[in-house]
Amino acid sequence: MQKPPRYEILLAEDNSLILKLELRSLKKLVNCPIKGFWQGGELIDHLKQTANSEHLKLIF
């Protein structure tokens, strides 16, 4: 039996209040890792570091 794919949700937001609200809301809705990024450069660095990961990424 094949395992379902693992997902990772990545949020990039320059407004700290909106980022906190989005993270709080998504954590209630989904059961997968969720990471928030204050700056786009941090998100790019994360993507480079996890390029060989088996996790599929959904970026907002």
Phi and psi in degrees as GROMACS dihedral restraints (atoms count N, CA, C in turn):
[ dihedral_restraints ]
;  ai    aj    ak    al  type     phi  dphi    fc
    3     4     5     6     1   -84.2    20    10
    4     5     6     7     1   136.3    20    10
    6     7     8     9     1   -74.4    20    10
    7     8     9    10     1   145.2    20    10
    9    10    11    12     1   -67.1    20    10
   10    11    12    13     1   150.9    20    10
   12    13    14    15     1   -63.8    20    10
   13    14    15    16     1   147.6    20    10
   15    16    17    18     1   -93.0    20    10
   16    17    18    19     1   134.9    20    10
   18    19    20    21     1  -111.9    20    10
   19    20    21    22     1   154.4    20    10
   21    22    23    24     1  -135.4    20    10
   22    23    24    25     1   127.9    20    10
   24    25    26    27     1  -100.2    20    10
   25    26    27    28     1   129.8    20    10
   27    28    29    30     1  -118.5    20    10
   28    29    30    31     1   127.0    20    10
   30    31    32    33     1  -112.3    20    10
   31    32    33    34     1   129.0    20    10
   33    34    35    36     1  -116.2    20    10
   34    35    36    37     1   120.2    20    10
   36    37    38    39     1  -148.9    20    10
   37    38    39    40     1   134.2    20    10
   39    40    41    42     1   -92.3    20    10
   40    41    42    43     1    -2.0    20    10
   42    43    44    45     1  -108.5    20    10
   43    44    45    46     1   115.1    20    10
   45    46    47    48     1   -63.3    20    10
   46    47    48    49     1   -36.6    20    10
   48    49    50    51     1   -65.7    20    10
   49    50    51    52     1   -45.7    20    10
   51    52    53    54     1   -62.8    20    10
   52    53    54    55     1   -42.0    20    10
   54    55    56    57     1   -59.9    20    10
   55    56    57    58     1   -45.6    20    10
   57    58    59    60     1   -61.8    20    10
   58    59    60    61     1   -43.0    20    10
   60    61    62    63     1   -64.7    20    10
   61    62    63    64     1   -43.0    20    10
   63    64    65    66     1   -63.2    20    10
   64    65    66    67     1   -44.4    20    10
   66    67    68    69     1   -61.7    20    10
   67    68    69    70     1   -44.9    20    10
   69    70    71    72     1   -62.1    20    10
   70    71    72    73     1   -43.8    20    10
   72    73    74    75     1   -66.2    20    10
   73    74    75    76     1   -46.3    20    10
   75    76    77    78     1   -65.9    20    10
   76    77    78    79     1   -36.7    20    10
   78    79    80    81     1   -62.6    20    10
   79    80    81    82     1   -26.3    20    10
   81    82    83    84     1   -78.8    20    10
   82    83    84    85     1   -22.8    20    10
   84    85    86    87     1   -97.5    20    10
   85    86    87    88     1   -29.1    20    10
   87    88    89    90     1  -125.5    20    10
   88    89    90    91     1   160.3    20    10
   90    91    92    93     1  -120.0    20    10
   91    92    93    94     1    66.5    20    10
   93    94    95    96     1  -151.9    20    10
   94    95    96    97     1   164.9    20    10
   96    97    98    99     1   -63.2    20    10
   97    98    99   100     1   137.6    20    10
   99   100   101   102     1  -130.0    20    10
  100   101   102   103     1   129.9    20    10
  102   103   104   105     1  -128.4    20    10
  103   104   105   106     1   140.0    20    10
  105   106   107   108     1  -109.8    20    10
  106   107   108   109     1   143.9    20    10
  108   109   110   111     1  -128.9    20    10
  109   110   111   112     1   128.6    20    10
  111   112   113   114     1   -76.1    20    10
  112   113   114   115     1   -34.5    20    10
  114   115   116   117     1  -126.0    20    10
  115   116   117   118     1   148.0    20    10
  117   118   119   120     1   -61.6    20    10
  118   119   120   121     1   -33.5    20    10
  120   121   122   123     1   -62.1    20    10
  121   122   123   124     1   -36.3    20    10
  123   124   125   126     1   -64.9    20    10
  124   125   126   127     1   -39.1    20    10
  126   127   128   129     1   -64.6    20    10
  127   128   129   130     1   -44.5    20    10
  129   130   131   132     1   -60.5    20    10
  130   131   132   133     1   -43.8    20    10
  132   133   134   135     1   -60.7    20    10
  133   134   135   136     1   -42.8    20    10
  135   136   137   138     1   -61.8    20    10
  136   137   138   139     1   -42.7    20    10
  138   139   140   141     1   -63.8    20    10
  139   140   141   142     1   -39.2    20    10
  141   142   143   144     1   -64.9    20    10
  142   143   144   145     1   -41.4    20    10
  144   145   146   147     1   -69.9    20    10
  145   146   147   148     1   -29.2    20    10
  147   148   149   150     1  -109.5    20    10
  148   149   150   151     1    20.9    20    10
  150   151   152   153     1   -59.7    20    10
  151   152   153   154     1   -31.9    20    10
  153   154   155   156     1   -93.7    20    10
  154   155   156   157     1     6.3    20    10
  156   157   158   159     1   -69.3    20    10
  157   158   159   160     1   150.6    20    10
  159   160   161   162     1   -81.4    20    10
  160   161   162   163     1    -9.6    20    10
  162   163   164   165     1   -70.8    20    10
  163   164   165   166     1   131.8    20    10
  165   166   167   168     1   -80.2    20    10
  166   167   168   169     1   142.3    20    10
  168   169   170   171     1  -112.8    20    10
  169   170   171   172     1   133.5    20    10
  171   172   173   174     1  -115.4    20    10
  172   173   174   175     1   117.7    20    10
  174   175   176   177     1  -111.8    20    10
  175   176   177   178     1   129.0    20    10
